[in-house]
Amino acid sequence: MAATPLILVGLSHRTAPVAVRERFSMDEDACRRVLGKLQGFGVRESVILSTCNRTEIYAVGGDQQDADSVGRVAVDALAQDRGAVADDIAPHIYRLEGLDAVRHLFRVASSLDSLVIGEPQILGQAKESYRIATESGTVGALLARFFEKAFKVAKEVRTTTGVGTGQVSVGSIAVDLARQVFGDLSKSTVLLLGAGKMAEAVGKTLAAAGAQRVVVANRTVEKAMRVAETYGWAGAPLADLPDLMVEADVVIASLASPGYVVDRALLKVVLARRRHRAVFLVDIAVPRVIDPEAGKLEGAYLYNIDDFNQIVVEHVGRRSGDVRKADEIVAREVEVVSRYLRALEVQPLIAALGQRAQELRERELARALKELPDASPEVRKVLEALATSLSGKLLHDPICALREAAHAGMGEGLADATRRLFRLEGETRPGDQVPESGQGGNDA
Protein backbone atom coordinates (compact mmCIF):
# COMPACT_ATOMS: atom_id res chain seq x y z
CA MET A 1 0.00 0.00 0.00
CA ALA A 2 1.38 3.43 -0.89
CA ALA A 3 1.93 5.83 1.98
CA THR A 4 -1.10 7.89 2.87
CA PRO A 5 -0.69 11.61 2.28
CA LEU A 6 -1.27 12.78 5.88
CA ILE A 7 1.77 14.18 7.71
CA LEU A 8 1.87 15.27 11.35
CA VAL A 9 4.67 17.29 12.95
CA GLY A 10 4.45 18.54 16.50
CA LEU A 11 5.83 18.91 19.98
CA SER A 12 4.12 18.15 23.27
CA HIS A 13 4.59 17.56 26.98
CA ARG A 14 6.11 14.23 26.02
CA THR A 15 8.95 15.79 24.00
CA ALA A 16 9.37 19.40 25.13
CA PRO A 17 9.57 21.20 28.49
CA VAL A 18 7.12 23.98 29.26
CA ALA A 19 9.76 26.61 28.39
CA VAL A 20 9.73 25.31 24.79
CA ARG A 21 5.98 24.65 24.61
CA GLU A 22 5.10 28.17 25.69
CA ARG A 23 7.37 29.64 23.02
CA PHE A 24 5.59 27.73 20.27
CA SER A 25 2.05 27.98 21.62
CA MET A 26 -0.19 29.82 19.15
CA ASP A 27 -3.39 31.80 19.49
CA GLU A 28 -6.03 31.99 16.77
CA ASP A 29 -4.33 34.81 14.85
CA ALA A 30 -1.03 32.93 14.81
CA CYS A 31 -2.76 29.73 13.65
CA ARG A 32 -4.40 31.56 10.77
CA ARG A 33 -1.09 33.17 9.85
CA VAL A 34 0.81 29.86 9.75
CA LEU A 35 -2.03 28.12 7.90
CA GLY A 36 -1.73 30.81 5.24
CA LYS A 37 2.03 30.27 4.99
CA LEU A 38 1.55 26.54 4.56
CA GLN A 39 -0.97 27.13 1.81
CA GLY A 40 1.48 29.49 0.11
CA PHE A 41 4.11 26.75 0.24
CA GLY A 42 1.84 24.42 -1.72
CA VAL A 43 0.47 22.37 1.17
CA ARG A 44 -3.00 21.25 0.08
CA GLU A 45 -4.66 20.88 3.49
CA SER A 46 -3.65 21.80 7.03
CA VAL A 47 -4.97 22.11 10.58
CA ILE A 48 -3.01 23.44 13.57
CA LEU A 49 -3.84 22.16 17.06
CA SER A 50 -2.23 24.35 19.74
CA THR A 51 -2.96 23.86 23.45
CA CYS A 52 -1.05 24.37 26.68
CA ASN A 53 0.60 20.99 26.24
CA ARG A 54 1.04 20.60 22.48
CA THR A 55 1.41 22.34 19.15
CA GLU A 56 0.76 20.07 16.17
CA ILE A 57 0.41 20.63 12.43
CA TYR A 58 -1.65 18.11 10.46
CA ALA A 59 -0.97 18.50 6.74
CA VAL A 60 -1.73 16.93 3.39
CA GLY A 61 0.85 17.74 0.73
CA GLY A 62 0.24 18.93 -2.78
CA ASP A 63 0.74 16.83 -5.92
CA GLN A 64 4.46 17.62 -6.15
CA GLN A 65 5.26 17.22 -2.43
CA ASP A 66 6.48 14.08 -0.72
CA ALA A 67 6.27 13.41 3.00
CA ASP A 68 9.74 14.75 3.74
CA SER A 69 9.14 18.05 1.97
CA VAL A 70 5.78 18.57 3.71
CA GLY A 71 7.37 17.83 7.08
CA ARG A 72 10.18 20.32 6.46
CA VAL A 73 7.78 23.00 5.28
CA ALA A 74 5.59 22.55 8.37
CA VAL A 75 8.50 22.77 10.82
CA ASP A 76 9.97 25.78 8.99
CA ALA A 77 6.63 27.61 8.98
CA LEU A 78 6.16 26.98 12.70
CA ALA A 79 9.70 28.05 13.58
CA GLN A 80 9.68 31.17 11.40
CA ASP A 81 6.44 32.40 12.89
CA ARG A 82 7.97 32.15 16.36
CA GLY A 83 11.13 33.97 15.31
CA ALA A 84 13.19 30.79 15.43
CA VAL A 85 14.86 28.36 13.05
CA ALA A 86 14.03 24.70 12.55
CA ASP A 87 17.15 23.60 14.45
CA ASP A 88 15.80 25.31 17.58
CA ILE A 89 12.94 22.84 17.87
CA ALA A 90 14.31 19.84 15.99
CA PRO A 91 15.17 17.94 19.23
CA HIS A 92 11.57 18.28 20.42
CA ILE A 93 9.71 17.54 17.18
CA TYR A 94 7.99 14.25 16.40
CA ARG A 95 6.73 13.33 12.94
CA LEU A 96 4.10 10.75 12.04
CA GLU A 97 2.72 9.73 8.65
CA GLY A 98 -0.40 8.09 7.32
CA LEU A 99 -2.27 5.80 9.66
CA ASP A 100 0.16 6.53 12.50
CA ALA A 101 -0.85 10.18 12.26
CA VAL A 102 -4.54 9.23 12.12
CA ARG A 103 -4.15 7.03 15.21
CA HIS A 104 -2.40 9.86 17.05
CA LEU A 105 -5.17 12.32 16.15
CA PHE A 106 -7.83 9.93 17.44
CA ARG A 107 -5.92 9.44 20.73
CA VAL A 108 -5.38 13.18 21.14
CA ALA A 109 -9.04 14.02 20.56
CA SER A 110 -10.02 11.24 22.99
CA SER A 111 -7.66 12.66 25.64
CA LEU A 112 -5.57 9.49 25.68
CA ASP A 113 -2.37 11.42 24.92
CA SER A 114 -3.03 14.26 27.37
CA LEU A 115 -0.89 15.08 30.38
CA VAL A 116 -3.96 14.18 32.44
CA ILE A 117 -5.76 11.34 30.67
CA GLY A 118 -9.46 12.01 30.25
CA GLU A 119 -9.32 15.79 30.63
CA PRO A 120 -12.33 17.22 28.79
CA GLN A 121 -10.85 20.41 27.34
CA ILE A 122 -8.86 18.82 24.52
CA LEU A 123 -11.88 17.79 22.43
CA GLY A 124 -13.20 21.34 22.46
CA GLN A 125 -9.75 22.63 21.55
CA ALA A 126 -9.52 20.18 18.65
CA LYS A 127 -12.93 21.30 17.37
CA GLU A 128 -11.88 24.93 17.67
CA SER A 129 -8.69 24.24 15.71
CA TYR A 130 -10.73 22.52 13.01
CA ARG A 131 -13.10 25.50 12.86
CA ILE A 132 -10.22 27.95 12.44
CA ALA A 133 -8.71 25.88 9.63
CA THR A 134 -12.07 25.44 7.93
CA GLU A 135 -12.70 29.18 8.01
CA SER A 136 -9.17 29.74 6.70
CA GLY A 137 -9.92 27.51 3.71
CA THR A 138 -7.21 24.94 4.50
CA VAL A 139 -9.44 21.91 5.17
CA GLY A 140 -10.15 19.59 2.27
CA ALA A 141 -11.67 16.15 1.83
CA LEU A 142 -9.06 14.17 3.76
CA LEU A 143 -8.63 16.32 6.87
CA ALA A 144 -12.38 16.85 7.03
CA ARG A 145 -12.88 13.09 7.09
CA PHE A 146 -10.10 12.47 9.60
CA PHE A 147 -11.14 15.20 12.05
CA GLU A 148 -14.85 14.43 11.87
CA LYS A 149 -14.01 10.78 12.53
CA ALA A 150 -11.77 11.83 15.45
CA PHE A 151 -14.65 13.72 17.06
CA LYS A 152 -16.88 10.65 16.78
CA VAL A 153 -14.20 8.42 18.27
CA ALA A 154 -13.72 10.84 21.17
CA LYS A 155 -17.46 10.86 21.85
CA GLU A 156 -17.58 7.05 21.90
CA VAL A 157 -14.57 6.85 24.22
CA ARG A 158 -16.13 9.33 26.64
CA THR A 159 -19.54 7.65 26.66
CA THR A 160 -18.49 3.98 26.74
CA THR A 161 -15.38 4.00 28.96
CA GLY A 162 -14.46 5.51 32.30
CA VAL A 163 -11.57 7.52 30.90
CA GLY A 164 -13.26 10.83 31.64
CA THR A 165 -14.53 10.11 35.15
CA GLY A 166 -13.16 11.59 38.35
CA GLN A 167 -10.17 13.94 38.50
CA VAL A 168 -9.45 14.69 34.87
CA SER A 169 -7.79 18.08 34.39
CA VAL A 170 -4.54 19.90 34.92
CA GLY A 171 -6.46 22.19 37.27
CA SER A 172 -7.63 19.28 39.40
CA ILE A 173 -4.06 17.99 39.60
CA ALA A 174 -2.99 21.46 40.80
CA VAL A 175 -5.61 21.38 43.55
CA ASP A 176 -4.59 17.85 44.50
CA LEU A 177 -0.99 19.01 44.79
CA ALA A 178 -2.09 21.83 47.11
CA ARG A 179 -4.04 19.36 49.23
CA GLN A 180 -0.96 17.18 49.58
CA VAL A 181 0.89 20.18 51.03
CA PHE A 182 -1.83 21.78 53.16
CA GLY A 183 -4.17 18.88 53.85
CA ASP A 184 -7.52 20.50 54.65
CA LEU A 185 -7.91 23.39 52.20
CA SER A 186 -10.84 24.74 54.21
CA LYS A 187 -8.28 26.28 56.55
CA SER A 188 -6.21 27.90 53.78
CA THR A 189 -6.64 31.10 51.81
CA VAL A 190 -6.50 30.42 48.08
CA LEU A 191 -5.92 33.01 45.35
CA LEU A 192 -7.11 31.92 41.89
CA LEU A 193 -5.68 34.03 39.07
CA GLY A 194 -7.88 34.00 35.97
CA ALA A 195 -11.55 33.56 35.18
CA GLY A 196 -11.54 31.53 31.97
CA LYS A 197 -12.58 27.93 31.36
CA MET A 198 -9.53 26.48 33.08
CA ALA A 199 -10.09 28.72 36.10
CA GLU A 200 -13.72 27.62 36.22
CA ALA A 201 -12.56 23.99 36.28
CA VAL A 202 -10.09 24.79 39.07
CA GLY A 203 -12.84 26.56 41.00
CA LYS A 204 -15.10 23.53 40.76
CA THR A 205 -12.33 21.28 42.07
CA LEU A 206 -11.46 23.73 44.88
CA ALA A 207 -15.09 23.78 45.99
CA ALA A 208 -15.23 19.98 45.97
CA ALA A 209 -12.03 19.94 48.07
CA GLY A 210 -13.70 22.09 50.71
CA ALA A 211 -11.90 25.39 50.04
CA GLN A 212 -13.85 28.23 51.62
CA ARG A 213 -11.57 31.27 51.63
CA VAL A 214 -11.00 31.77 47.92
CA VAL A 215 -10.42 35.00 46.00
CA VAL A 216 -10.71 35.01 42.20
CA ALA A 217 -8.66 37.77 40.56
CA ASN A 218 -8.89 38.78 36.92
CA ARG A 219 -8.22 41.81 34.72
CA THR A 220 -11.97 42.05 34.11
CA VAL A 221 -13.38 42.04 37.62
CA GLU A 222 -16.89 41.19 36.37
CA LYS A 223 -15.60 37.83 35.09
CA ALA A 224 -13.86 37.22 38.40
CA MET A 225 -17.09 37.92 40.25
CA ARG A 226 -19.02 35.56 38.00
CA VAL A 227 -16.71 32.65 38.84
CA ALA A 228 -16.45 33.58 42.55
CA GLU A 229 -20.16 34.09 43.21
CA THR A 230 -20.91 30.54 42.04
CA TYR A 231 -19.31 29.30 45.27
CA GLY A 232 -19.86 32.27 47.57
CA TRP A 233 -16.27 33.47 47.20
CA ALA A 234 -14.83 36.94 46.56
CA GLY A 235 -13.80 38.51 43.28
CA ALA A 236 -11.11 41.13 42.83
CA PRO A 237 -9.27 43.06 40.09
CA LEU A 238 -5.85 41.78 39.09
CA ALA A 239 -4.49 45.26 39.86
CA ASP A 240 -4.79 44.35 43.56
CA LEU A 241 -2.45 41.38 43.10
CA PRO A 242 0.31 42.46 45.57
CA ASP A 243 -2.14 42.87 48.44
CA LEU A 244 -4.01 39.69 47.52
CA MET A 245 -0.82 37.64 47.50
CA VAL A 246 0.14 38.85 50.95
CA GLU A 247 -2.98 37.13 52.32
CA ALA A 248 -2.84 33.93 50.22
CA ASP A 249 -1.43 30.58 51.29
CA VAL A 250 -1.98 29.06 47.84
CA VAL A 251 -1.81 30.85 44.48
CA ILE A 252 -3.07 28.98 41.40
CA ALA A 253 -2.42 30.86 38.17
CA SER A 254 -4.57 30.07 35.15
CA LEU A 255 -4.77 33.15 32.99
CA ALA A 256 -3.48 34.29 29.62
CA SER A 257 -0.79 36.94 29.62
CA PRO A 258 1.95 37.97 27.17
CA GLY A 259 4.40 38.26 30.07
CA TYR A 260 4.89 37.35 33.70
CA VAL A 261 2.16 38.58 36.04
CA VAL A 262 4.23 37.59 39.08
CA ASP A 263 7.93 38.30 38.68
CA ARG A 264 10.81 37.91 41.12
CA ALA A 265 10.70 41.53 42.29
CA LEU A 266 7.00 41.41 43.11
CA LEU A 267 7.23 38.12 44.96
CA LYS A 268 10.24 39.36 46.93
CA VAL A 269 8.18 42.30 48.17
CA VAL A 270 5.21 40.05 48.93
CA LEU A 271 7.34 37.62 50.96
CA ALA A 272 8.80 40.51 52.96
CA ARG A 273 5.31 41.77 53.78
CA ARG A 274 4.34 38.21 54.78
CA ARG A 275 7.35 38.23 57.14
CA HIS A 276 8.70 35.42 54.96
CA ARG A 277 5.74 33.16 55.67
CA ALA A 278 5.90 30.56 52.88
CA VAL A 279 3.60 30.75 49.87
CA PHE A 280 2.67 27.85 47.60
CA LEU A 281 2.32 28.76 43.90
CA VAL A 282 1.09 26.58 41.03
CA ASP A 283 1.40 27.98 37.49
CA ILE A 284 -0.76 25.98 35.08
CA ALA A 285 -0.78 28.64 32.37
CA VAL A 286 1.06 28.21 29.07
CA PRO A 287 2.78 30.54 28.44
CA ARG A 288 3.69 30.69 32.12
CA VAL A 289 2.67 33.81 34.07
CA ILE A 290 4.85 33.31 37.17
CA ASP A 291 8.54 33.92 36.63
CA PRO A 292 10.51 30.70 37.30
CA GLU A 293 13.18 32.87 38.96
CA ALA A 294 10.61 33.91 41.56
CA GLY A 295 10.36 30.29 42.65
CA LYS A 296 13.99 30.39 43.76
CA LEU A 297 13.26 32.86 46.55
CA GLU A 298 13.30 31.50 50.09
CA GLY A 299 9.75 30.86 51.21
CA ALA A 300 8.39 30.46 47.66
CA TYR A 301 7.38 27.00 46.47
CA LEU A 302 6.60 27.21 42.77
CA TYR A 303 5.29 24.36 40.62
CA ASN A 304 4.31 24.27 36.95
CA ILE A 305 2.62 21.56 34.92
CA ASP A 306 5.92 19.80 34.27
CA ASP A 307 6.18 19.11 38.00
CA PHE A 308 3.02 16.98 38.12
CA ASN A 309 4.70 13.76 37.04
CA GLN A 310 4.16 11.59 40.12
CA ILE A 311 0.51 12.54 40.49
CA VAL A 312 -0.01 11.96 36.76
CA VAL A 313 1.61 8.51 36.98
CA GLU A 314 -0.81 7.55 39.77
CA HIS A 315 -3.68 8.96 37.74
CA VAL A 316 -2.73 6.90 34.68
CA GLY A 317 -2.44 3.76 36.80
CA ARG A 318 -5.99 4.15 38.05
CA ARG A 319 -7.28 4.41 34.49
CA SER A 320 -5.21 1.74 32.77
CA GLY A 321 -8.17 -0.58 32.14
CA ASP A 322 -10.28 2.20 30.63
CA VAL A 323 -7.35 3.33 28.50
CA ARG A 324 -7.06 -0.18 27.05
CA LYS A 325 -10.76 -0.16 26.16
CA ALA A 326 -10.41 3.28 24.58
CA ASP A 327 -7.39 2.18 22.55
CA GLU A 328 -9.41 -0.76 21.24
CA ILE A 329 -12.00 1.73 19.96
CA VAL A 330 -9.24 3.80 18.36
CA ALA A 331 -7.69 0.71 16.71
CA ARG A 332 -11.06 -0.33 15.29
CA GLU A 333 -11.71 3.08 13.76
CA VAL A 334 -8.17 3.38 12.42
CA GLU A 335 -8.82 0.16 10.49
CA VAL A 336 -11.97 1.74 9.05
CA VAL A 337 -9.88 4.67 7.86
CA SER A 338 -7.29 2.24 6.50
CA ARG A 339 -9.93 0.56 4.32
CA TYR A 340 -11.05 3.96 3.06
CA LEU A 341 -7.49 4.96 2.18
CA ARG A 342 -6.83 1.67 0.42
CA ALA A 343 -9.95 2.28 -1.66
CA LEU A 344 -8.62 5.74 -2.52
CA GLU A 345 -5.50 4.17 -3.97
CA VAL A 346 -7.39 2.46 -6.79
CA GLN A 347 -9.78 5.37 -7.35
CA PRO A 348 -7.57 7.02 -10.03
CA LEU A 349 -7.47 3.71 -11.93
CA ILE A 350 -11.23 3.32 -11.66
CA ALA A 351 -11.63 6.86 -12.98
CA ALA A 352 -9.27 6.01 -15.87
CA LEU A 353 -11.31 2.90 -16.65
CA GLY A 354 -14.46 4.98 -16.73
CA GLN A 355 -12.83 7.54 -18.99
CA ARG A 356 -11.61 4.84 -21.39
CA ALA A 357 -15.07 3.25 -21.47
CA GLN A 358 -16.67 6.60 -22.19
CA GLU A 359 -14.26 7.30 -25.06
CA LEU A 360 -14.92 3.87 -26.61
CA ARG A 361 -18.65 4.18 -26.09
CA GLU A 362 -18.83 7.58 -27.76
CA ARG A 363 -16.61 6.50 -30.65
CA GLU A 364 -18.52 3.32 -31.41
CA LEU A 365 -21.90 5.02 -30.95
CA ALA A 366 -20.88 7.74 -33.42
CA ARG A 367 -19.80 5.04 -35.89
CA ALA A 368 -23.11 3.19 -35.55
CA LEU A 369 -25.16 6.34 -35.97
CA LYS A 370 -23.14 7.23 -39.03
CA GLU A 371 -24.29 3.94 -40.57
CA LEU A 372 -27.89 4.86 -39.68
CA PRO A 373 -28.26 8.44 -40.94
CA ASP A 374 -32.05 8.18 -41.05
CA ALA A 375 -32.41 6.87 -37.50
CA SER A 376 -35.21 8.55 -35.57
CA PRO A 377 -34.60 10.28 -32.19
CA GLU A 378 -36.21 7.29 -30.49
CA VAL A 379 -33.79 4.86 -32.15
CA ARG A 380 -30.85 7.08 -31.25
CA LYS A 381 -31.96 7.06 -27.59
CA VAL A 382 -32.20 3.28 -27.62
CA LEU A 383 -28.70 2.96 -29.09
CA GLU A 384 -27.25 5.44 -26.57
CA ALA A 385 -28.89 3.60 -23.69
CA LEU A 386 -27.65 0.25 -25.00
CA ALA A 387 -24.07 1.54 -25.31
CA THR A 388 -24.14 3.04 -21.81
CA SER A 389 -25.63 -0.10 -20.30
CA LEU A 390 -23.15 -2.44 -21.98
CA SER A 391 -20.08 -0.42 -20.94
CA GLY A 392 -21.38 -0.07 -17.39
CA LYS A 393 -22.07 -3.78 -17.00
CA LEU A 394 -18.74 -4.77 -18.52
CA LEU A 395 -16.87 -2.55 -16.04
CA HIS A 396 -18.97 -3.38 -12.99
CA ASP A 397 -17.22 -6.61 -12.04
CA PRO A 398 -13.65 -5.34 -12.63
CA ILE A 399 -14.36 -2.22 -10.57
CA CYS A 400 -15.89 -4.26 -7.74
CA ALA A 401 -12.90 -6.60 -7.81
CA LEU A 402 -10.48 -3.67 -7.63
CA ARG A 403 -12.29 -2.20 -4.63
CA GLU A 404 -12.50 -5.55 -2.85
CA ALA A 405 -8.80 -6.19 -3.43
CA ALA A 406 -7.96 -2.70 -2.17
CA HIS A 407 -10.01 -3.26 1.02
CA ALA A 408 -8.08 -6.48 1.57
CA GLY A 409 -4.75 -4.71 1.09
CA MET A 410 -4.03 -6.50 -2.20
CA GLY A 411 -5.08 -3.83 -4.67
CA GLU A 412 -1.71 -3.06 -6.22
CA GLY A 413 -1.23 -6.42 -7.99
CA LEU A 414 -4.72 -6.44 -9.45
CA ALA A 415 -4.36 -2.78 -10.42
CA ASP A 416 -1.23 -3.57 -12.43
CA ALA A 417 -3.03 -6.42 -14.18
CA THR A 418 -5.97 -4.15 -14.95
CA ARG A 419 -3.70 -1.58 -16.58
CA ARG A 420 -2.23 -4.23 -18.84
CA LEU A 421 -5.58 -5.79 -19.71
CA PHE A 422 -7.21 -2.47 -20.55
CA ARG A 423 -4.02 -0.92 -22.00
CA LEU A 424 -3.87 1.77 -19.31
CA GLU A 425 -0.10 1.51 -18.68
CA GLY A 426 0.31 5.25 -18.99
CA GLU A 427 -2.43 6.04 -16.51
CA THR A 428 -2.06 7.01 -12.87
CA ARG A 429 -0.89 4.41 -10.37
CA PRO A 430 -2.26 3.81 -6.86
CA GLY A 431 -1.46 6.69 -4.55
CA ASP A 432 -0.56 9.14 -7.35
CA GLN A 433 -3.62 11.29 -6.83
CA VAL A 434 -6.14 11.96 -4.08
CA PRO A 435 -9.65 12.95 -5.10
CA GLU A 436 -10.96 16.24 -3.77
CA SER A 437 -14.07 14.58 -2.42
CA GLY A 438 -14.95 11.22 -0.96
CA GLN A 439 -14.97 9.30 -4.23
CA GLY A 440 -13.39 6.21 -2.73
CA GLY A 441 -16.43 4.93 -0.90
CA ASN A 442 -18.23 5.94 2.29
CA ASP A 443 -16.98 3.29 4.70
CA ALA A 444 -14.88 5.67 6.81
Secondary structure, DSSP 8 states (H G I E B T S, - for coil): ----SEEEEEEETTTS-HHHHHHT---HHHHHHHHHHHHHTT-SEEEEEEETTEEEEEEE--TT--HHHHHHHHHHHHHHHTT--HHHHGGG-EEEEHHHHHHHHHHHHTTSSSSSTT-THHHHHHHHHHHHHHHTT---HHHHHHHHHHHHHHHHHHHHSSTTSSS-SHHHHHHHHHHHHHS-GGGSEEEEE--SHHHHHHHHHHHHTT--EEEEEESSHHHHHHHHHTTT-EEEEGGGHHHHHHH-SEEEE----SS-SB-HHHHHHHHHHTTT--EEEEE--SS-SB-GGGGGSTTEEEEEGGG-HHHHHHHHHHTHHHHHHHHHHHHHHHHHHHHHHHHHHHHHHHHHHHHHHHHHHHHHHHHHHHH-TT--HHHHHHHHHHHHHHHHHHHHHHHHHHHHHHHTT-HHHHHHHHHHHTT-TTS--TTS---SS-TT-S--
